[in-house]
Amino acid sequence: MDSILAQLRTLASQADSASRYKILDGLRALQLQLETPHDTLSRLSGLPLSTAALSETTKAAPLVLSRILRYLASIGMIQEVARDSFAANTITETLAQSGYEGGVRHFFGNVGPVLQAFPDFLSETKYQDVSNATHSAFQKAFPTDLPAFVWLPTQPERFAPLQQVMTVQGASGMPWFSVFPFEKELGNFTGSHAFVDVGGGFGHQSLALLKAFPALHGKIVLEDLPQTFEQLPFRLDGIEPKPHNFFEPQPVKGARFYYLRNILHDWPDDKCVAILQQLITASGPDSQILIDEMVLPDSGVSWEATTIDLTLMASFGSRERTTAQWNALLDTAGLKVLRIDTYQARRQDSIIQAIAK
Ligand SMILES: C[S@@+](CC[C@H](N)C(=O)[O-])C[C@H]1O[C@@H](n2cnc3c(N)ncnc32)[C@H](O)[C@@H]1O
């Protein structure tokens, strides 16, 4: 047994990204196969304790603290170096970075209550497809009738972690513009705005694009809600920040690219059509709309994609979409799909290039 584990460790240390995920998937499948129902419950029920308790470290009673640390060590989140002596490991160090720390706060504080309310919501709605931004498990979990993305921005302590985690979502893979032929499609465009990052959060995609194509300096616009810019943790050199609600008329006309990453998966179809129609209205003859989203196959969808899909259903009454669902939605909005480039096969992260019909 030990030698199998040692071999796996050697393999993992030499693996490239695709093989690393293959090993991770294999181990995950094996873990699920080996777990008893009790193991599964323990794994799930223990986790929510960690964030709240850790946030109080300075005031915690030693006994309480040592039990929590013992638990964290037992699941590999920290290292137990001697009796009552613990040290950070690489997981702890990763989770201490702001994007991942935001992830812990967001997934436990924002997503957790929604997923807990989800079974009751499904039961009350008799397991029917509701697809309604104002009627999802989110409104059961929190004291609001508003869509999640209208209420959350009014709650800074919830909204900041959400924006932080977006900066690291999918950050480890290949960048989209290394597969989508960005430079060729930009061509000799001479307009003042080459790229509008619609709902771009803290601007991590704009920054990565500018780093790869420095000639875009001054030609990128980052749009998001005003509350996002109030939380912005860094300066955006060469990128114009523009507070804007994407349900209202698009202020930047005739840009070459209007780019939406993980925007449409947050909204049911009717709202997506409303967002896209604002972009079509602002488009010039050279404009393109780039949709950066998962494009799911009809079967064999990965666990990461299905997990996010159910979280979207619970939180926003929305979904990840298959190729057929994207084609139908974009057709209804008045768009023609030119090409779809998948840049991360594992989650089917793809760029859908579309123009007005
Ligand atoms: C899932 S995040 C995606 C952020 C970023 N595009 C990315 O891929 O990391 C959705 C983004 O949409 C923004 N958003 C939500 N409703 C909006 C609205 N009505 N107008 C503009 N931005 C909005 C949120 O603030 C958030 O930054």
The ligand as an SDF file (V2000), in Angstrom:
LIG
                    3D

 27 29  0  0  0  0  0  0  0  0999 V2000
  -19.6100   35.6650  -11.5890 C   0  0  0  0  0  0  0  0  0  0  0  0
  -18.9570   37.2760  -11.4820 S   0  0  0  0  0  0  0  0  0  0  0  0
  -17.8560   37.2780  -12.8800 C   0  0  0  0  0  0  0  0  0  0  0  0
  -16.8000   38.3370  -12.7730 C   0  0  0  0  0  0  0  0  0  0  0  0
  -15.7710   38.3220  -13.9030 C   0  0  0  0  0  0  0  0  0  0  0  0
  -16.3870   38.5700  -15.1900 N   0  0  0  0  0  0  0  0  0  0  0  0
  -15.0520   37.0020  -13.9100 C   0  0  0  0  0  0  0  0  0  0  0  0
  -15.2320   36.2250  -14.8250 O   0  0  0  0  0  0  0  0  0  0  0  0
  -14.3190   36.7170  -12.9700 O   0  0  0  0  0  0  0  0  0  0  0  0
  -20.3130   38.2600  -12.0590 C   0  0  0  0  0  0  0  0  0  0  0  0
  -19.9680   39.7370  -12.1450 C   0  0  0  0  0  0  0  0  0  0  0  0
  -21.1160   40.4390  -12.6390 O   0  0  0  0  0  0  0  0  0  0  0  0
  -21.2250   41.6420  -11.9350 C   0  0  0  0  0  0  0  0  0  0  0  0
  -22.6170   42.1090  -12.0470 N   0  0  0  0  0  0  0  0  0  0  0  0
  -23.7290   41.5400  -11.5390 C   0  0  0  0  0  0  0  0  0  0  0  0
  -24.8180   42.2380  -11.8680 N   0  0  0  0  0  0  0  0  0  0  0  0
  -24.3740   43.2920  -12.6150 C   0  0  0  0  0  0  0  0  0  0  0  0
  -25.0290   44.3670  -13.2740 C   0  0  0  0  0  0  0  0  0  0  0  0
  -26.3580   44.5010  -13.2350 N   0  0  0  0  0  0  0  0  0  0  0  0
  -24.2730   45.2370  -13.9780 N   0  0  0  0  0  0  0  0  0  0  0  0
  -22.9210   45.0940  -14.0340 C   0  0  0  0  0  0  0  0  0  0  0  0
  -22.2420   44.1050  -13.4280 N   0  0  0  0  0  0  0  0  0  0  0  0
  -22.9650   43.2070  -12.7290 C   0  0  0  0  0  0  0  0  0  0  0  0
  -20.8260   41.2730  -10.5300 C   0  0  0  0  0  0  0  0  0  0  0  0
  -20.5130   42.3900   -9.7450 O   0  0  0  0  0  0  0  0  0  0  0  0
  -19.6380   40.3710  -10.8070 C   0  0  0  0  0  0  0  0  0  0  0  0
  -18.4660   41.0980  -10.9040 O   0  0  0  0  0  0  0  0  0  0  0  0
  1  2  1  0
  2  3  1  0
  2 10  1  0
  3  4  1  0
  4  5  1  0
  5  6  1  0
  5  7  1  0
  7  8  2  0
  7  9  1  0
 10 11  1  0
 11 12  1  0
 11 26  1  0
 12 13  1  0
 13 14  1  0
 13 24  1  0
 14 15  1  0
 14 23  1  0
 15 16  2  0
 16 17  1  0
 17 18  1  0
 17 23  2  0
 18 19  1  0
 18 20  2  0
 20 21  1  0
 21 22  2  0
 22 23  1  0
 24 25  1  0
 24 26  1  0
 26 27  1  0
M  CHG  2   2   1   9  -1
M  END
$$$$
